[in-house]
């Protein structure tokens, strides 16, 4: 049986939400979850949002696609050489078209794969703690804490301007 409790504060204004987040950080609660109707740079800066690793998937896919495109065309012309006048069998310039097409194809496919892998669809917060107002005009701060510290967290959230504080077992 888990000893954790999730506490969610509902706020009307972004400034009071940021004040509560600062107070929670000062009190030692380092992993809050923020619900917001819009994306705000202040929340991302405060929470330390990192850069997405999806761009590495795109780079690997594009590099692999370019390599496959060049190898496909070069090895095909080496296997079935068509000698035309004194032109070389392996001519890189026309092969760039196929290499470009496979670069785009593999880059797009691995970008999609990276997006699906890194989307963390299963790591969402409890649906019971989500309030539809968070998609309309309210902000929310959810924090998981021990049952003994619920009073401290509630006090921090209310002193920060929370209109409402909700509780639920996180286990």
Order of alpha helices (4+ residues) and beta strands (2+ residues): beta-alpha-beta-alpha-alpha-alpha-beta-alpha-beta
